[in-house]
Amino acid sequence: MRWGIERLSCHVQQAIGRTPCDGTAYAFTNRPRSRLKLLVWDGTGVWLYQRRLHTGRFHWPKADDTVCALETAAWHLSTAIQN
C-alpha cells in the first residue's frame, strides 16, 4: 500500500492495458483487506482515495465474479454522503 498515484496509474496501464483517465474507478487493497485505495479520474485530474478499517475487512470479489458497474449519479451520491 505504499504506491501513490503515478505508480498505481502505471500499474493499471501495464497490468490491464487501460488508462486511468477513462472514467473508471480502480480499487486496490492490501492482503488482509483492511486498507483500500481507489484511483479515480474526475475529468480534470486523478484522485487517490484511501480508507483504513480499524476492525473488519473489505469484501473483495473473486476472479470469476461479475464486474459491478455504478451509474454516475449513484457514484456522486455515494461520495456526497461520505463528505
C-alpha positions as CSV (number, residue, x, y, z in Angstrom):
1,M,0.0,0.0,0.0
2,R,3.0,2.3,-0.5
3,W,2.2,3.1,-4.1
4,G,1.0,6.6,-5.0
5,I,-0.9,8.0,-7.9
6,E,1.9,7.6,-10.5
7,R,2.8,4.0,-9.7
8,L,-0.8,2.9,-9.5
9,S,-1.6,4.6,-12.8
10,C,1.3,2.8,-14.4
11,H,0.1,-0.5,-12.9
12,V,-3.3,0.0,-14.4
13,Q,-1.8,0.7,-17.8
14,Q,0.7,-2.2,-17.7
15,A,-1.4,-4.9,-15.9
16,I,-4.7,-4.5,-17.7
17,G,-3.9,-2.2,-20.6
18,R,-6.3,0.6,-19.7
19,T,-5.8,4.2,-19.0
20,P,-6.6,5.5,-15.5
21,C,-8.2,8.5,-17.2
22,D,-11.1,6.6,-18.8
23,G,-13.7,7.4,-16.2
24,T,-13.3,4.0,-14.4
25,A,-12.5,3.8,-10.7
26,Y,-9.7,1.3,-9.9
27,A,-9.6,-0.3,-6.5
28,F,-6.6,-1.8,-4.8
29,T,-6.4,-3.5,-1.4
30,N,-3.7,-4.9,0.9
31,R,-3.6,-8.7,1.6
32,P,-5.6,-8.6,4.9
33,R,-8.1,-6.3,3.1
34,S,-8.1,-3.8,5.9
35,R,-6.9,-0.9,3.6
36,L,-8.3,0.2,0.3
37,K,-7.1,2.7,-2.3
38,L,-9.3,4.0,-5.1
39,L,-7.9,5.6,-8.2
40,V,-10.4,7.9,-9.9
41,W,-10.4,10.3,-12.8
42,D,-12.8,13.3,-12.3
43,G,-12.4,14.9,-15.7
44,T,-9.6,17.3,-14.7
45,G,-7.3,15.1,-12.7
46,V,-6.7,11.8,-10.9
47,W,-7.8,11.4,-7.2
48,L,-6.5,8.8,-4.9
49,Y,-8.9,7.9,-2.1
50,Q,-7.6,5.9,0.8
51,R,-9.6,4.1,3.5
52,R,-8.4,2.1,6.5
53,L,-10.6,-0.1,8.6
54,H,-9.7,-0.5,12.3
55,T,-11.9,-3.6,12.6
56,G,-13.2,-5.9,10.0
57,R,-12.1,-6.2,6.3
58,F,-13.3,-5.2,2.9
59,H,-15.2,-7.9,1.0
60,W,-13.3,-8.4,-2.3
61,P,-14.8,-10.1,-5.4
62,K,-13.4,-13.3,-6.6
63,A,-11.8,-13.6,-10.1
64,D,-14.9,-15.2,-11.6
65,D,-17.4,-12.7,-10.1
66,T,-19.3,-10.4,-12.3
67,V,-17.9,-6.9,-12.7
68,C,-20.1,-4.3,-10.9
69,A,-20.9,-1.1,-12.7
70,L,-22.1,2.0,-10.8
71,E,-24.1,4.7,-12.6
72,T,-22.5,8.2,-12.4
73,A,-25.4,9.6,-10.3
74,A,-25.0,6.8,-7.8
75,W,-21.3,7.4,-7.6
76,H,-21.8,11.1,-6.9
77,L,-24.4,10.3,-4.3
78,S,-22.1,7.9,-2.5
79,T,-19.3,10.4,-2.4
80,A,-21.6,13.2,-1.3
81,I,-22.9,11.1,1.6
82,Q,-19.3,10.5,2.8
83,N,-18.5,14.2,2.7
